[in-house]
């Protein structure tokens, strides 16, 4: 290695006294830092993979549940709660137990008592449904960005 090359590797490409970073070692550092913080991502990814592997019957039940949820409307907004983006997850077990994770437009929503009860009642009315669990969550907070394009169009939000 010539003296000039040795000097450049010590000083860096800009003569700033900082040695240049070897791209291979930089990749190693990035990979380690990503894997150190990704244990929860792996758990979430495993859960997503399990959900993606629904049986045809579970898929059928999930679609029925979503169809029924689309008949529930916030009394103050002329759009169903599914299109409003209030439904975060619909899970169906192998025994057709259903869990709906949802939110409301705000903690002070006047329909806070009625909407979950209406959803639960309609879901339970479906043939072959097991237990029904309704889970209200405030994370992530609902924002208009969660609405479907159809809902935004219907509410003239463009």
C-alpha positions as CSV (number, residue, x, y, z in Angstrom):
1,X,0.0,0.0,0.0
2,X,1.5,3.4,-1.0
3,X,2.1,6.1,1.6
4,X,-0.7,8.2,0.1
5,X,-3.2,5.4,0.4
6,X,-2.2,4.8,4.0
7,X,-2.6,8.5,4.7
8,X,-6.1,8.6,3.1
9,X,-7.3,5.6,5.1
10,X,-6.3,7.4,8.2
11,X,-7.6,10.8,7.3
12,X,-10.7,9.7,5.4
13,X,-11.8,10.8,2.0
14,X,-12.2,14.4,3.2
15,X,-9.0,14.9,5.0
16,X,-10.9,15.2,8.3
17,X,-8.8,12.8,10.3
18,X,-11.7,10.3,10.5
19,X,-10.9,7.0,8.9
20,X,-13.3,5.9,6.2
21,X,-15.9,3.4,7.1
22,X,-15.6,0.0,5.6
23,X,-19.0,-0.7,4.0
24,X,-18.9,-4.3,5.1
25,X,-18.4,-3.4,8.8
26,X,-21.1,-0.7,8.5
27,X,-23.5,-3.3,7.3
28,X,-22.7,-5.6,10.2
29,X,-23.4,-2.8,12.7
30,X,-26.7,-2.0,11.0
31,X,-27.7,-5.6,11.0
32,X,-26.9,-6.1,14.7
33,X,-28.8,-2.9,15.7
34,X,-31.8,-3.9,13.7
35,X,-31.9,-7.4,15.2
36,X,-31.4,-6.1,18.7
37,X,-34.6,-4.0,18.5
38,X,-36.7,-6.3,16.4
39,X,-37.7,-8.9,19.0
40,X,-41.2,-7.3,19.3
41,X,-41.3,-7.0,15.5
42,X,-40.7,-10.8,15.2
43,X,-43.5,-11.5,17.6
44,X,-45.8,-9.1,15.7
45,X,-44.8,-10.7,12.4
46,X,-45.5,-14.2,13.8
47,X,-48.9,-13.0,14.8
48,X,-49.5,-11.6,11.4
49,X,-48.4,-14.8,9.8
50,X,-50.8,-16.8,12.0
51,X,-53.6,-14.5,11.0
52,X,-52.7,-14.8,7.3
53,X,-53.0,-18.6,7.6
54,X,-56.8,-18.6,8.2
55,X,-58.7,-21.7,7.2
56,X,-61.3,-21.3,4.5
57,X,-64.0,-21.5,7.2
58,X,-62.2,-18.8,9.3
59,X,-61.9,-16.6,6.2
60,X,-65.6,-17.1,5.5
61,X,-66.6,-16.2,9.0
62,X,-64.3,-13.2,9.0
63,X,-65.9,-11.9,5.8
64,X,-69.3,-12.4,7.3
65,X,-68.4,-10.5,10.4
66,X,-67.0,-7.6,8.4
67,X,-70.1,-7.6,6.3
68,X,-72.2,-7.3,9.4
69,X,-69.9,-4.6,10.9
70,X,-70.5,-2.6,7.7
71,X,-74.2,-2.3,8.7
72,X,-73.3,-0.4,11.9
73,X,-73.2,3.4,11.6
74,X,-72.0,6.1,13.9
75,X,-75.3,8.1,14.4
76,X,-73.5,11.4,13.9
77,X,-71.7,10.4,10.7
78,X,-73.4,8.9,7.6
79,X,-70.6,6.3,7.1
80,X,-70.4,2.8,8.5
81,X,-67.8,2.2,11.2
82,X,-65.7,-0.1,9.1
83,X,-65.2,2.5,6.4
84,X,-64.6,5.1,9.1
85,X,-61.5,3.1,10.1
86,X,-62.8,2.3,13.6
87,X,-62.2,-1.4,13.2
88,X,-58.5,-2.3,13.8
89,X,-58.7,-6.1,13.7
90,X,-61.2,-9.0,13.3
91,X,-59.8,-12.3,14.5
92,X,-61.5,-15.6,14.1
93,X,-60.4,-18.7,16.0
94,X,-60.6,-22.3,14.7
95,X,-63.8,-22.7,16.9
96,X,-65.3,-19.5,15.3
97,X,-64.8,-17.4,18.3
98,X,-64.6,-13.8,17.1
99,X,-62.5,-10.9,18.6
100,X,-63.0,-7.4,17.3
101,X,-60.5,-4.8,18.2
102,X,-61.9,-1.3,17.6
103,X,-61.7,2.3,18.6
104,X,-64.0,5.3,18.6
105,X,-63.6,8.7,17.0
106,X,-63.0,10.2,20.5
107,X,-63.2,9.1,24.1
108,X,-66.3,11.4,24.5
109,X,-68.1,9.7,21.6
110,X,-71.8,9.8,22.4
111,X,-72.3,6.4,20.8
112,X,-69.6,4.8,23.0
113,X,-72.1,2.5,24.7
114,X,-74.3,1.7,21.7
115,X,-71.8,1.0,18.9
116,X,-70.0,-2.0,20.7
117,X,-73.3,-3.5,21.8
118,X,-74.8,-3.2,18.3
119,X,-71.7,-4.8,16.8
120,X,-71.7,-7.6,19.3
121,X,-75.4,-8.3,18.9
122,X,-75.2,-8.4,15.1
123,X,-72.1,-10.6,15.1
124,X,-73.7,-13.0,17.6
125,X,-76.7,-13.3,15.3
126,X,-74.6,-14.9,12.6
127,X,-75.0,-18.7,12.4
128,X,-72.1,-20.7,13.7
129,X,-70.4,-18.0,15.7
130,X,-68.8,-18.9,19.0
131,X,-67.8,-16.5,21.7
132,X,-67.7,-12.8,20.7
133,X,-65.2,-10.5,22.4
134,X,-65.2,-6.7,21.8
135,X,-61.9,-4.9,22.7
136,X,-61.9,-1.1,22.8
137,X,-58.5,0.4,22.3
138,X,-57.3,4.0,22.1
139,X,-53.9,3.0,20.4
140,X,-53.4,4.1,17.8
141,X,-55.6,7.1,18.2
142,X,-58.2,7.4,15.5
143,X,-57.6,10.1,12.9
144,X,-59.4,10.8,9.6
145,X,-56.4,9.3,7.7
146,X,-57.7,5.9,8.8
147,X,-60.9,6.3,6.8
148,X,-61.2,4.6,3.4
149,X,-61.2,6.6,0.3
150,X,-64.9,5.9,-0.2
151,X,-65.7,7.3,3.3
152,X,-63.6,10.4,2.5
153,X,-65.4,10.9,-0.7
154,X,-68.8,10.4,0.9
155,X,-67.9,13.1,3.5
156,X,-66.4,15.4,0.9
157,X,-63.0,15.3,2.6
158,X,-60.9,15.9,-0.5
